Amino acid sequence: MSSENNSNTVTEEPLHCPGPESEDAGTGDACNSCNYQQTCSSNNNLPKVEDPDIQLIKDNLSNIKNKILVLSGKGGVGKSTFSTLLAFLLSSDPDLNIGLLDLDITGPSIPKMIGTMSDTSNAQLHMTSNGLIPNYVQDNLATISIQYLLPNIDDAIIWKSAKKETMIKKFLKDTLWSDLDFLIIDTPPGTSDEHILINKLLNKTQSVTGAILITTPQEVSLNDVRKEINFCQKVGIKIMGLVENMAGFVCKNCNRKTDIFKATTGGGESLCKEFNIPYWGKVPLDPRLGVCCDQGESFVDLYPESEATLCLVDIVENLMDQCEL
Ligand code: ADP
């Protein structure tokens, strides 16, 4: 249902509109005050035609054991960094096969962080008659990102929803992922088209294993995470755990710990208690981590004894407990 502000005969769609294709179209709480309620309700009675891509996605993802969404309400809290660290750490076990899907269509940063992009050039993907070959960082770690499909590394991606949907479907149905133990899906911030779409597609095919929420200890970030929790509850995504990133910084010179992003309202731990979500711990601010992201190097391999790596090892244990292997 589109909203066109220039027409006085068309009202804006209500907040929390379930969407005309949803099973709740015309019956959601928000529908009561909407001019299109009747249209949506009558559409809902029509026989539903299954999207033919659903079966293709289902077939293509049938050999992936665990599909993990990495979510945050806010940008800049370390979601892509965490997805990259998780991919590196999981793939340090040669018996595991890992895929990393960069769903941030407009601001992809995985290729840089995972080391498949220099200042001037991108890794390129190869299209074969059987599908798209992902980029292999190492034998057991494959990545896909819109960045690999751009002719120039600095090209801006300004796309409407339909085009984003085509691209996300392509990543899911045309990528030759092979047998994976984990597909880590790095999402853009918020609860936008990409989240709704990936959840719809994965739920109709084989459900998402669950989501990991990333936040900083600050209330401005926690506030957005509450919306993310609400989103997960509404669409039925299991929240596996919450990770507090950028939690504390220890000065190398004086050894004093400073909470740069102060937990003024109790931080991630109290949020987890409030919503009964597993709390998976704190990853501290570590300037070496930022450098590794810029240089596309594996922080967990370079600094295995760092507090951040030790915290990540615990997180992986928590994750494994909830996954099929
Ligand atoms: P998001 O994906 O949530 O937008 P990013 O992963 O791009 O956030 O992280 C934002 C910036 O913060 C990056 O420059 C990254 O290197 C840096 N960063 C993230 N986590 C840490 C950390 N724990 N310590 C130091 N720098 C970090």
Residues whose N, C-alpha, C, O or C-beta is under 5 A from the ligand:
A	BS01	ADP	K74 G75 G76 V77 G78 K79 S80 T81 F82 M246 V283 P284 L285 D286 P287 L289 G290 C293
